[in-house]
Amino acid sequence: MTTLRIPADEAGARALQDTLRTRVVLDEPGPPPGTGTVTGVDVAYDDERDVVVAAAVVLDAATLEVVAEATATGRVTFPYIPGLLAFREIPTVLAALESLSADPGLVVCDGYGQAHPRRFGLASHLGVLTGLPVIGVAKNPFTFSYEQPGPHRGDRSPLLDGDEVVGQALRTQDGTKPVYVSVGHRTGLDNACAHTLLLARGFRQPETTRRADALCRRALREATGQGPARAPGPGA
């Protein structure tokens, strides 16, 4: 694993993104969908206490049964800046991943990878630091243009930055909003979409994200003794 660095300010964070993105691997296909394990990661915050909790949930990729899960609690040490959210989340996410008792396999982030202004969202950052294949599946588009995909499950359309394809808007259920899939590290875009469809068997979001979201919210309530946790903004 690459040593984790948290910069002191926005300029340092942008410079570090520019350095680390040169290590992103985009020419590997990634693990075959439906095989091995797949892990969802997500975070929840208590802003009043500057507490962040991350969850990692490993599923059997064929059955979607839980194989292992872990949580980690940390302090928020970097301000909220769109495009730099990884620096708020990644230390605690790494701690949760390191606590797992099973091989994570492919990691699915609730956020972005290449669909990022500097082509280095959370999914890419996490992949470079861990060496794992990682994809981003976001609930909302970031700053890129796209045509609405067709109305049926599996319909998709490219996320575009000018003429560059940075991801796909993918319909995971008939008649629902699409999700926004992008490559993070060591996998291809077609493969990322295939994984997402297999993981989103009954709901709009992948089961990895649903399980990790529920676990980190529960863990945050236990850690703070408070009511419902707040989810972060788009994980860029």
N, C-alpha and C positions, 0 to 999 in steps of 0.2 A: 504494500500500500504506500502511495506517495504521502509524504509528510504534509499534514494539514497546516495551512497558514491562514490566519484571519487578519486582514490588513487593518490599518488604523483609521482609514477614511475612504471616501468614495473614489478618489483618484487612484489610491492604491488598489482598491478592489477591481477597478476597470483594468488597470495595468496587469494584475494577476490573471484575470480572465483572458486577456490577450496572450499571455504567456502560456497558460495551461491549454488553451484551445488548440495549440499546435500539436498536442499529444492525443487528440481525439482520433480514434480509428473508425473510419467510415467504409472500409473495403472488406469487411467480414459480413457474412450473411446472418450470423447469429444462430442460436439454438433452434432446432425445428419446433414449430408450434405443437403443443400437446404432449411434449416429452419432458422428462426431468422435473425440475421444480421451478417455480416462479414466485417472486417475492414482491409484495406491495409495501411501500413505505409512505408514511404521511406524518404530519405534525399538527399539533394544536397549541394555542397560546393562551396564557393568562397575562394580558398586557399590564394590568395593575401591579402585578408582582414580578414582571419581567421573567416569567417562567415559560419554557417551551418543553413539550413532551413529544418524543418521536416514537412511532411504532413500526415494527417490521413483522410482517406475517408471511410465512412460507406456505405455499399451497402445492399440492401435487398437481402438475399441469394437466393431467388427464382427467382426474376426478374432482378437482378443486377442493379436496379435503385438506384441512389444516395439518401441516407437518410440524411446524414449530412457530413460535412467536416470541417477541421480546419488546420491551420498551426501555426508554432512557429518558431521564429528566435533566434539563440544563437551564442555564441562564441565557437570556437574549443579550448578546454583546455587540450587535451591529444594528444600525438604524434601518427602518423600513424605507427602501429605495427601490422602485420598480426596476427590474432587470438585474438586481443584485440580491434577490431574496435568498439565494443559496448560502450566502454568508451568515444569514440569521439561522438557517435550518441545518446546515450540513454537519456541524460538530455533533449534534444530538442524534441525527440520523445515522452517522457513522458508528456512534456508540451503540445504538440499537442493533445495527447489523452485526457488529462484532460480538454481541451477546447471544446471537442465534446458535442453536445446537445443531442446525442442519445447513447444508450447502444452499445458498440463496438461489443459485441458477440465474435466470434472467430477472432483473429488477425493474419494476414498473413504478415510476414516480407520478404523483399528481402534479404535473407541471410540464416543462418544456425541455427540449434538448437543442436541436438545430433551429427550431422555431423561436429564435431569440435574436435581438438586434446585433449581438456580437457572436452569434452562433455558439453560445456557451451557456445554456440554461442549466437548471439544477440537474437534469438527467445526464448531461455531458460532464458536468463538474463531478458528480458522484461516480460516473464511470471511470474517469481519468484517475481519481483518487483511489478507487478500489480495484481497478482492472476488470471489473465485472461487465457483462453486457447489460446495458440499461436503455430503456425507452421512456419517453414522456407521453402521458395521456392526460391532457388538460380538459377541464370542464368548459372553459371559456377561451375564445381566441385572444391573442395578445395584440399585435399591431399589424398583422398581415391580412391581405385581401384574399377572398375565395368566393367561388360560386357555391350556392347551396347544392349539396349533393342530392341525388334522387331520394325518393321517400322511403325506400326499402332498406332493410338490414343489409349491410355490405356495400351500399352505395357510397361513393367517396368522390372528393374533388380536391385539387391541390391547394395548399396554402402557399401563397406567392409573395415574395419580396421582389417587386419588379418582375423580372422574368425568371427568377430563381425559385425553384420548388424547395420549400423548407419543411414541409410536412403535409399531412392530409387531414381534411375534415371528413370524418368517418361516421356514417350512420350505423349505430350498433343495434337499434331496435326500430321496427317500422314506426314511422310517424313521430319519433322523438327528435329532440335536438341532436346534432352530431357531437362527437367528442373530437379533440384535436391532437393528432398523433404525430410525434416527431422522434427522430433517431437521437439517442444520447451518445452511445459508445458501443462499438463492436457488434452492431447489427444493422440490417438494411431496412428501408422504409416499408417495402412490401411485407417483409417478415414481421415488422412491428405491428402493422395493421392486422395481419393474420392472427398474431398473438392476442391482440385486443379483442377481436371478434370471438375467439374461443373463450376468453375470460369474461366477456359480457354476455353470458348465456340467457339471463333472465331480466337484466336491468341495463340501463344506459351506460353506467360506469362499470369498469372491470371489477370482478369480484375481489381482486387483490386490493384495489383502492377502497372498496366498501368495507372490507375487513380491517384494513389498517386504520381507516378513518374512525371506525367504531372503537377500536382498541385504544387509539391515542386519546380520544375524547374521554373515555372511561378512566384511563390512567391519569389524565390531568385532573379530573374531578377528585380522584383519590389523593393525588399529590397535594392539592390545594384545599381540599375540603369544601369546595365551592360548587356552584350550580353549573349549568351547561357551559362547555368550553367554546371558544371562538375559533373557527377555522381560519387559516391564513388566506391572504389573497392569492391570485394566480402564482404558482410556484415557478417563477422565472429565475 
